[in-house]
Amino acid sequence: MKKIITYSFILLTTLSLNSCGIYNFTGGDVGTAKTFQVNLFQNYATQTPGSTFEPGLDRSFTNELQDYIQSLTTLNLTSNDGDLLYEGEITEFRITPMTATSDQTAAQNRLTMSVNVRFYNKTKEDVDFDQKFSFYYDYGATESYASIKTTALEEIIDRISQDIFNASLADW
């Protein structure tokens, strides 16, 4: 009797997973696309008042977006004529005081990065978009930018990459 229950459970589990087809736990839906291309995101942050220029940010962001998409899909990265194309520019990179203390000094700062993204899908053109993505990292005013830079940039770039992936390929 125990053997029958075990086999029944295995059969039921197999059939239920099979009935859903191949499920992708990332939620990425690449459709019939085989390749993707991520053009260098130029850093135009200084064109926005109050923003500063962070050297190497363009390359870091572009590489992280490429790595993120590659790790969550079966798409092949190409340097030209990809089925999916990501392009755009970094439009904001600024540090802003967020909260004040009683003596009118900053108690907390916020590092914000914004990216404008144009996404083109040659296999399904009705999903193309031109959209702004932004994220921030809060840190104490007693901390220097240099001390939080690596952690902050990793978190911001990772989160913006997630948001871009979800907007372009997540099929929820």
Secondary structure as GFF3:
##gff-version 3
##sequence-region A 1 172
A	DSSP	alpha_helix	2	19	.	.	.	ID=ss1
A	DSSP	beta_strand	35	38	.	.	.	ID=ss2
A	DSSP	beta_strand	42	43	.	.	.	ID=ss3
A	DSSP	three_ten_helix	45	47	.	.	.	ID=ss4
A	DSSP	alpha_helix	57	72	.	.	.	ID=ss5
A	DSSP	beta_strand	76	77	.	.	.	ID=ss6
A	DSSP	beta_strand	84	100	.	.	.	ID=ss7
A	DSSP	beta_strand	106	121	.	.	.	ID=ss8
A	DSSP	three_ten_helix	125	127	.	.	.	ID=ss9
A	DSSP	beta_strand	129	140	.	.	.	ID=ss10
A	DSSP	alpha_helix	145	169	.	.	.	ID=ss11
###
